[in-house]
Amino acid sequence: MEQGWVKIYTSSDFFKSEMVRQVLAEYQIVAVIINKKNPYQIGDVEIYIHQDDFQEALEIIVKNDL
């Protein structure tokens, strides 16, 4: 991952991670999903955002109970 990006969310549920990404997109926050699951669906799905958006994104996630 390039410099300036930080992990804001981790889940084992891809669908929930996609919901979080969509909510952040509604607030014009660019979020990238990194799927670290293996072929047996073991692992996590991580969401990264630009570090400048971290505080706002965290507030959005908490406010929306995600």
Number of C-alpha atoms within 10 A of each C-alpha: 7 6 7 10 17 17 16 18 18 17 14 16 14 18 11 14 21 17 12 21 21 15 17 20 13 9 11 11 18 15 24 15 18 16 17 13 15 9 7 6 12 10 14 16 20 22 20 20 21 18 14 12 17 17 10 12 25 15 11 16 16 9 9 10 8 13
